[in-house]
Amino acid sequence: MATVDAVLIPGGGLLPSGDLVPWVKARLDRAIALRLRPAYFIPLSAGTTHKPPPLDENKFPILESVAAAQYIVSQGISSAQILPETVSLDTIGNAYFSRLQHTDPLNLRCLHVITSAFHLPRVEAIFNWVFGLCQRSQPYTLTFEAVPNVGMSNRALLSRYQKEQASLEKVIEL
């Protein structure tokens, strides 16, 4: 893989304690392990509309991307390289707000997106759609990578694949 300007890592939930779920940790670990050392790591997502966020000791919401950023820093990456996207509540929002907040203003054009295998088809469709809108003179170059599905029972994983497929069909309609 060529050098990239940024690695984008979609969120995927937090435990009630505010800790990252295993499948998100796997995404982050892969981003950190890349030998190309991107200019920026962009963890995505404020949370989800499906359930309220966990709260910190002061009763403030814990944002998924902020928890992910803290994890990345704990693994030795400089906080200056981390640009959390803190607004979105779904995958379409992940793409849109990462573009609005970070990639367009910083002219980051070569992007690598890392997510779980169960999530990849929908992520790829959404990010290609959003980053293909209103192209500038220098278009985006997007690459995608799936990490293994970890931390879910077979039953939960099957349910997740079914949900992702149904959601992908809705995205294609859009």
C-alpha positions in Angstrom: 0.0 0.0 0.0 1.3 3.5 -0.9 1.6 6.2 1.7 -1.7 7.6 2.9 -2.7 11.0 4.3 -5.0 9.5 6.9 -6.5 6.3 8.2 -10.2 6.5 9.1 -11.5 4.0 11.6 -15.3 3.8 12.1 -16.7 3.4 15.6 -18.6 0.4 16.6 -19.8 0.9 20.1 -18.6 1.1 23.7 -19.1 -1.1 26.6 -21.3 0.3 29.5 -18.0 1.1 31.2 -16.9 3.3 28.3 -14.3 0.9 27.2 -13.9 0.0 23.5 -15.6 -3.2 22.2 -13.2 -5.9 20.9 -14.1 -5.4 17.2 -13.2 -1.7 17.4 -10.0 -2.4 19.3 -9.1 -4.8 16.4 -9.7 -1.9 13.9 -7.5 0.5 15.9 -4.8 -2.1 16.4 -4.6 -2.6 12.7 -4.4 1.1 12.0 -1.6 1.4 14.6 0.3 -1.6 13.1 0.4 -0.1 9.6 4.1 0.4 8.7 3.3 3.4 6.5 2.6 5.7 9.4 -0.1 7.9 8.1 0.0 11.6 8.8 -3.3 11.3 10.7 -5.5 8.8 12.4 -9.2 9.7 12.3 -11.3 7.7 14.7 -15.0 8.2 13.8 -18.3 8.5 15.7 -19.8 10.3 18.6 -22.0 7.3 19.3 -25.2 5.7 18.0 -28.9 6.5 17.9 -29.6 2.9 19.2 -28.7 3.5 22.8 -27.5 6.3 25.1 -23.7 6.7 25.5 -21.9 5.6 28.6 -21.1 8.4 31.1 -17.8 9.3 32.6 -17.3 9.9 36.4 -18.6 13.5 35.9 -21.7 12.2 34.1 -20.6 13.5 30.7 -21.1 11.3 27.6 -18.1 9.3 26.5 -17.8 9.7 22.7 -16.7 6.7 20.8 -14.1 8.6 18.8 -12.6 10.2 21.9 -12.3 6.8 23.6 -10.6 5.5 20.4 -8.3 8.5 20.4 -7.3 7.8 24.0 -6.5 4.2 23.1 -4.4 5.2 20.1 -2.4 7.6 22.4 -2.0 4.8 24.9 -0.3 2.8 22.2 2.4 5.4 21.6 0.9 7.5 18.8 1.2 11.3 19.2 -2.0 13.1 20.0 -1.1 15.6 17.3 -1.7 12.9 14.7 -5.2 12.1 16.0 -8.3 13.9 14.7 -11.4 12.5 16.3 -14.7 13.0 14.4 -17.1 13.8 17.2 -20.5 14.5 15.5 -21.8 11.4 13.7 -24.2 8.8 15.0 -24.1 6.4 12.0 -21.9 5.3 9.1 -23.2 7.9 6.6 -22.4 10.5 9.2 -18.9 9.0 9.7 -18.1 9.6 6.1 -19.8 13.0 5.8 -18.5 14.6 9.0 -14.9 13.2 8.6 -14.9 14.9 5.2 -16.4 18.1 6.5 -14.3 18.4 9.7 -11.0 16.9 8.5 -10.2 15.7 5.0 -11.5 18.7 3.0 -10.1 21.4 5.3 -6.7 19.7 5.5 -6.6 18.6 1.9 -6.2 14.9 2.9 -6.8 13.1 -0.4 -5.4 9.6 0.0 -7.4 7.8 2.7 -7.4 4.3 4.0 -10.5 3.0 5.8 -10.2 0.1 8.3 -13.3 -1.7 9.6 -14.5 -5.1 10.6 -15.3 -7.7 7.9 -19.0 -7.6 8.8 -19.1 -3.9 8.2 -16.9 -3.5 5.1 -19.5 -3.8 2.3 -21.6 -1.0 3.7 -18.6 1.2 4.7 -17.2 0.9 1.2 -20.5 1.8 -0.5 -21.1 4.8 1.8 -17.5 6.2 1.8 -17.3 5.9 -2.0 -20.6 7.7 -2.3 -19.9 10.5 0.1 -16.3 11.1 -1.0 -17.4 10.9 -4.6 -19.8 13.9 -4.2 -18.7 17.3 -5.4 -15.1 16.3 -6.4 -12.5 19.0 -6.4 -9.8 19.1 -9.0 -7.8 16.5 -7.0 -10.1 13.5 -6.3 -9.9 11.3 -3.3 -8.2 8.0 -3.4 -9.9 5.6 -1.1 -8.7 2.1 0.0 -10.4 -0.2 2.3 -9.3 -3.0 4.6 -11.3 -5.5 6.8 -10.0 -6.8 10.0 -11.3 -10.2 11.4 -14.6 -10.2 13.3 -13.7 -10.6 16.9 -15.5 -10.5 20.2 -19.0 -11.6 19.0 -20.8 -14.9 19.4 -21.6 -16.7 16.1 -25.3 -15.8 16.7 -24.5 -12.1 17.2 -22.3 -12.1 14.2 -24.9 -13.7 12.0 -27.4 -11.1 13.2 -24.9 -8.3 12.5 -24.3 -9.5 8.9 -28.1 -9.6 8.3 -28.5 -6.1 9.7 -25.6 -4.8 7.6 -27.0 -6.4 4.4 -30.4 -4.8 5.0 -28.8 -1.4 5.7 -26.6 -1.7 2.6 -29.7 -2.3 0.5 -31.2 1.0 1.9 -28.0 2.8 1.1 -28.0 1.5 -2.5 -31.6 2.9 -2.8 -30.3 6.3 -1.8 
